[in-house]
């Protein structure tokens, strides 16, 4: 089952606090993705892009544009319990 995102909060230093429908809350470090995934570098170099994150209608992905997105299962699995 794909975890559905209930809510998310953007934090300083490219961090996110994400809550899921099952009650799990995690802190996810997008800075790690910025270091390793070329498309994610725009989050660091384009002023204000990180702050424009959106949740897709299915609530299974946080995205910034058509090239940068984070599936909910990745956030769920690799996020640190908060």
Secondary structure as the mmCIF struct_conf table of DSSP 4:
data_model
#
loop_
_struct_conf.conf_type_id
_struct_conf.id
_struct_conf.beg_label_comp_id
_struct_conf.beg_label_asym_id
_struct_conf.beg_label_seq_id
_struct_conf.end_label_comp_id
_struct_conf.end_label_asym_id
_struct_conf.end_label_seq_id
HELX_LH_PP_P HELX_LH_PP_P1 UNK A 2 UNK A 4
STRN STRN1 UNK A 5 UNK A 11
TURN_TY1_P TURN_TY1_P1 UNK A 12 UNK A 14
STRN STRN2 UNK A 15 UNK A 20
TURN_TY1_P TURN_TY1_P2 UNK A 21 UNK A 22
BEND BEND1 UNK A 23 UNK A 23
STRN STRN3 UNK A 25 UNK A 29
HELX_RH_AL_P HELX_RH_AL_P1 UNK A 30 UNK A 36
HELX_RH_3T_P HELX_RH_3T_P1 UNK A 38 UNK A 41
HELX_RH_AL_P HELX_RH_AL_P2 UNK A 42 UNK A 45
BEND BEND2 UNK A 46 UNK A 46
TURN_TY1_P TURN_TY1_P3 UNK A 47 UNK A 48
BEND BEND3 UNK A 49 UNK A 49
HELX_RH_3T_P HELX_RH_3T_P2 UNK A 50 UNK A 52
STRN STRN4 UNK A 54 UNK A 55
TURN_TY1_P TURN_TY1_P4 UNK A 57 UNK A 58
BEND BEND4 UNK A 59 UNK A 60
STRN STRN5 UNK A 61 UNK A 63
BEND BEND5 UNK A 64 UNK A 67
STRN STRN6 UNK A 69 UNK A 71
HELX_RH_AL_P HELX_RH_AL_P3 UNK A 72 UNK A 78
BEND BEND6 UNK A 79 UNK A 79
STRN STRN7 UNK A 80 UNK A 81
#
